[in-house]
Amino acid sequence: MSHDIIELKESLTIDDIMLLLTELGAENVHYNERRNEIITNTICHNKSGGSHKLYYMQRTNMFRCFTECSCKFDIYDLIIKVYKTHDTEVSFRDAVEYVKYKTRKTDRLFDSSFLLPNEVKKNEELAYFKRFKRNKKVEFSEPQTHDDKILEVFSSRHHETFYNDGISHEVLNAFDIKFYDKENAVIIPHRYYKNGKIIGIKMRNLDEWKIESGYKYIPVRVQGTLYNHASYSNLYGLWENKLAINRLKKIAIFESEKSVMQMATMFGLENNYAIALSGKNINQYQISILMQLDIEEVILCLDKEYRDVDDLQAFIFKKKLVELGRRFSNFVRVYTIWDKDGLLDYKDSPTDKDAVVFEQLLQTKEQIWCKF
């Protein structure tokens, strides 16, 4: 254990430990001033509840569980144990970052110290050399394409659900959004980033029973043909927004197609630098597509996965953002939307409110740092 990590642990006050325990879900945290120790419930192996048999001794900076664990451990080990009870693997380095973040002993929320401890550290010369590899392609077979005539099957009218989500008539037309009366669903064509040809057609179901059954977004089937495609082989909106992305030299990465269209409505089609993953993850092929573009900045705009900026969900989400952002940060500046002021609701996309809120989120975005 490095000197800095030991020093951090020894610097923690009783108030710091009580704060950390509360943040980790401990109940009825009690400080015995005479014995200079803290007593709380055994969160080290119970997701909730448990007997009040977890003790913290200030003189040794160690915990001891007098039930199932029957051993001594420090604050870093406790964090790892608590996360494990929530079915989440946390590294030792993550635990150190959790302590620094919660006790406000770090200024940068998305610091380079999130590097995994067993990762080879890269120096500046290596990073400079790797910039010349950014255009290296990961090869996949070309997807099947479809003629635009297939869109004539659907109605050109627009359903109110997309208007209610803040998407304009002009933008809906620009992205060829249609309506499928037979299925009561909004139609969203996906165009291949290389040539603009249709490679898939997704429908957004409006019937509640379909949504509740997990079929909110599914590929459309017309006359026996399923218009599906591998989402990992493309990025929604890249074909439509490529000129703006190359001109502005930046790209905003969202989860859903709707967010791409919301941003077009806010800033204009000519200034729309958004793309969507059609999901929550990005693969190496999609990264290779982006690295072929003439961009200098990536902004992660994923849906908000926490209710409070100081809760466990927020820390897990922050870890996910850092791991994702570091896949780009050797090549471009990487930022992430981080709603620390409660402007968004749980599960909201950063564009779900209005342009004023989204602009504020952009102004307060956090940089994800790469450690060379």
Secondary structure as the mmCIF struct_conf table of DSSP 4:
data_model
#
loop_
_struct_conf.conf_type_id
_struct_conf.id
_struct_conf.beg_label_comp_id
_struct_conf.beg_label_asym_id
_struct_conf.beg_label_seq_id
_struct_conf.end_label_comp_id
_struct_conf.end_label_asym_id
_struct_conf.end_label_seq_id
HELX_RH_AL_P HELX_RH_AL_P1 HIS A 3 SER A 11
HELX_RH_AL_P HELX_RH_AL_P2 ILE A 14 GLU A 23
TURN_TY1_P TURN_TY1_P1 LEU A 24 GLY A 25
BEND BEND1 ASN A 28 ASN A 28
STRN STRN1 HIS A 30 ASN A 32
TURN_TY1_P TURN_TY1_P2 GLU A 33 ASN A 36
STRN STRN2 GLU A 37 THR A 40
TURN_TY1_P TURN_TY1_P3 ILE A 43 HIS A 45
BEND BEND2 LYS A 47 SER A 48
BEND BEND3 HIS A 52 HIS A 52
STRN STRN3 LEU A 54 MET A 57
TURN_TY1_P TURN_TY1_P4 GLN A 58 ASN A 61
STRN STRN4 MET A 62 CYS A 65
BEND BEND4 PHE A 66 CYS A 69
BEND BEND5 CYS A 71 CYS A 71
STRN STRN5 LYS A 72 PHE A 73
HELX_RH_AL_P HELX_RH_AL_P3 ILE A 75 THR A 85
TURN_TY1_P TURN_TY1_P5 HIS A 86 ASP A 87
HELX_RH_AL_P HELX_RH_AL_P4 PHE A 92 LYS A 102
TURN_TY1_P TURN_TY1_P6 THR A 103 ARG A 104
BEND BEND6 ASP A 107 ASP A 107
TURN_TY1_P TURN_TY1_P7 LEU A 109 PHE A 110
HELX_RH_3T_P HELX_RH_3T_P1 SER A 112 PHE A 114
BEND BEND7 LEU A 115 LEU A 115
TURN_TY1_P TURN_TY1_P8 PRO A 117 ASN A 118
BEND BEND8 GLU A 119 GLU A 119
HELX_LH_PP_P HELX_LH_PP_P1 VAL A 120 ASN A 123
HELX_RH_AL_P HELX_RH_AL_P5 GLU A 124 LYS A 130
HELX_RH_3T_P HELX_RH_3T_P2 ARG A 131 LYS A 133
TURN_TY1_P TURN_TY1_P9 ARG A 134 ASN A 135
HELX_LH_PP_P HELX_LH_PP_P2 LYS A 136 GLU A 139
HELX_LH_PP_P HELX_LH_PP_P3 SER A 141 GLN A 144
STRN STRN6 HIS A 146 HIS A 146
HELX_RH_3T_P HELX_RH_3T_P3 ASP A 148 VAL A 153
BEND BEND9 PHE A 154 PHE A 154
STRN STRN7 SER A 155 SER A 155
HELX_RH_AL_P HELX_RH_AL_P6 GLU A 160 ASN A 164
TURN_TY1_P TURN_TY1_P10 ASP A 165 GLY A 166
HELX_RH_AL_P HELX_RH_AL_P7 HIS A 169 ALA A 174
TURN_TY1_P TURN_TY1_P11 PHE A 175 ASP A 176
STRN STRN8 LYS A 178 TYR A 180
TURN_TY1_P TURN_TY1_P12 ASP A 181 ASN A 184
STRN STRN9 ALA A 185 ARG A 191
TURN_TY1_P TURN_TY1_P13 TYR A 193 ASN A 195
STRN STRN10 ILE A 198 ASN A 205
HELX_RH_AL_P HELX_RH_AL_P8 GLU A 208 GLU A 212
TURN_TY1_P TURN_TY1_P14 SER A 213 GLY A 214
BEND BEND10 LYS A 216 LYS A 216
STRN STRN11 TYR A 217 PRO A 219
STRN STRN12 ARG A 221 VAL A 222
TURN_TY1_P TURN_TY1_P15 GLN A 223 GLY A 224
STRN STRN13 THR A 225 LEU A 226
HELX_RH_3T_P HELX_RH_3T_P4 SER A 231 SER A 233
STRN STRN14 TYR A 236 TYR A 236
TURN_TY1_P TURN_TY1_P16 GLY A 237 GLY A 237
HELX_RH_AL_P HELX_RH_AL_P9 LEU A 238 LEU A 248
TURN_TY1_P TURN_TY1_P17 LYS A 249 LYS A 249
STRN STRN15 LYS A 250 PHE A 254
BEND BEND11 GLU A 255 SER A 256
HELX_RH_AL_P HELX_RH_AL_P10 GLU A 257 PHE A 267
HELX_RH_3T_P HELX_RH_3T_P5 LEU A 269 ASN A 271
STRN STRN16 ALA A 274 ALA A 276
BEND BEND12 SER A 278 LYS A 280
HELX_RH_AL_P HELX_RH_AL_P11 GLN A 284 MET A 291
TURN_TY1_P TURN_TY1_P18 GLN A 292 GLN A 292
BEND BEND13 LEU A 293 LEU A 293
BEND BEND14 GLU A 296 GLU A 296
STRN STRN17 GLU A 297 LEU A 300
HELX_LH_PP_P HELX_LH_PP_P4 LEU A 302 LYS A 304
BEND BEND15 ARG A 307 ASP A 308
TURN_TY1_P TURN_TY1_P19 VAL A 309 ASP A 310
BEND BEND16 ASP A 311 ASP A 311
HELX_RH_AL_P HELX_RH_AL_P12 LEU A 312 GLY A 325
TURN_TY1_P TURN_TY1_P20 ARG A 326 PHE A 331
BEND BEND17 VAL A 332 VAL A 332
STRN STRN18 ARG A 333 THR A 336
BEND BEND18 ASP A 341 ASP A 341
BEND BEND19 LEU A 344 LEU A 344
TURN_TY1_P TURN_TY1_P21 TYR A 346 LYS A 347
TURN_TY1_P TURN_TY1_P22 PRO A 350 THR A 351
BEND BEND20 ASP A 352 LYS A 353
HELX_RH_AL_P HELX_RH_AL_P13 ALA A 355 GLN A 363
TURN_TY1_P TURN_TY1_P23 THR A 364 THR A 364
STRN STRN19 GLU A 366 ILE A 368
HELX_LH_PP_P HELX_LH_PP_P5 TRP A 369 LYS A 371
#
